Amino acid sequence: MTGILLGIIGAVAAVGGLILGRWMGRAEGKRAGRKEGYYDALREQTGQVDEGRKAVAKGRDAGTPDDRLRRNDGAWQ
């Protein structure tokens, strides 16, 4: 009788451990995915800021305001 009871308790513990392990693994995966997405967005934003700064610097060194206006004349349509 004691052997059967110990077997049942062991089986329930094994199933509970599997369920708990899968649940914790899924939570860890979600956490890692969110963190990776956050860092990807941060890298992308940094790249966009750098590109914008380069464009502004290039635009400021592009000559006189009249020349810039002539070059951009057809770009706004």
HUGI-V865254 format. One line per field, one symbol per residue. ss: DSSP state (H for helix, E for strand, C for the rest). burial: 1 if it has 16 or more other C-alpha atoms within 10 Angstrom, else 0. A space follows every 10 residues. Layout:
# HUGI-V865254
ss: ???
burial: ???
This chain:
# HUGI-V865254
ss: CHHHHHHHHH HHHHHHHHHH HHHHHHHHHH HHHHHHHHHH HHHHHHHHHH HHHHHHHHHH CCCCHHHHHH HCCCCCC
burial: 0000000000 0000000000 0000000000 0000000000 0000000000 0000000000 0000000000 0000000
